[in-house]
Amino acid sequence: MITQIGVLALQGAFASHAACIAELGHSPVEVRNTADLNNLDALIMPGGESSTMSQLLASSVLFEPIKDVIADGLPIFGTCAGMILLSHEIVDGKLDQCCFDAIDITVRRNAFGRQVDSFEANVDTVIGDFHGVFIRAPRIEAVGEKVQVLGTYGGEPVLVCQANVLAASFHPELAGDVRLHEYFINSFVTTKEK
């Protein structure tokens, strides 16, 4: 069954996520306004610059509609900056930076290092070893009791889920491996339809 997977397309690595969705035989939908949220089976919030994305969500009047679809149970996958936006608390966020409080994690922006400290490493995940691309990656500093840790790097959680939300510190869309996107669709999207 082909599903319509929205990809927040305000800023960041949305095109790479869309390519992964298309490679899996599903239909990517670039989300830039509230009308684009209609008839979606899931939504991906990509990496990028989290404070800029926060400002763009406010100026495009998308923040509240996305908060509503998350609360209604739409499956959501946030990567890097997307994970920051989905978190309960941003330790070092800008004063005007908002988050959806969709997953009970506390995150610190750029905690794995600045742009020059970007790296690639194997991540131990629920689907086996996955090549993680960490670019100005956030660190998960606290995990609530309802959050499941699905992947770790160096003993730290970097892939987590709670209810309808999956979140990764790294960029799976840049790994040349669509298995995490496939896991998201199979575990969160198609199970929702049953």
Residue, then its C-alpha position, 0 to 999 in steps of 0.5 A: m500500500i502506498t502511503q503519503i509521507g509529508v516532509l516539512a520543507l521549510q529548511g534543511a535536508f527535506a529533499s533527501h528524506a523525500a528521496c528515501i520515501a520515494e525509493l521505498g515506493h511511497s509518495p513524499v509530500e513537501v509540507r510548506n503550509t497548512a493545506d499540505l498537512n491534509n491526507l498525510d499518513a505521517l510527517i517527517m521533520p528533517g535536520g537543519e537549523s532548529s532555531t531557524m526552523s522554529q521561526l519559520l514554523a511560526s511565520s508560516v503559521l504551521f506550528e499549531p496545526i502540526k502540534d494538533v496533528i501530533a496530538d491527534g496521533l499522526p506518526i512523526f519522525g524527527t531527525c537532528a533539528g527535527m528531534i530538537l523541535l519534537s523534544h520536551e525541553i531544549v537545554d540551550g535553545k534560543l529564548d524564542q525557540c519553541c518545541f512541540d513537547a511531543i516526546d519526553i526528552t531533554v536535548r542540547r543543541n550541537a552537543f556532539g560538536r560544531q560543523v567542523d566536528s561532524f562525524e560518521a559512526n555506526v549506531d547500534t539500533v533496533i534494526g541492527d548496525f546503522h551508519g549514522v551521520f552526525i552533523r552539529a548533532p544534538r545530545i539527548e540529556a534526559v529520557g522520560e520513563k515512557v520513552q523507548v531507546l531504540g539506538t545508541y552510540g557510545g552508550e548514549p541514546v541517539l534513536v528514541c520513540q514514544a507513542n507516535v513519535l520517532a526521533a534520531s540525533f543523526h541524519p539517516e537520510l544522508a546514510g545511503d540506507v533507507r532502513l530507518h525510513e522503512y522501519f518508521i513506515n512499517s512500525f508507525v505508519t502501517t500499524k496505525e492503519k490496521 
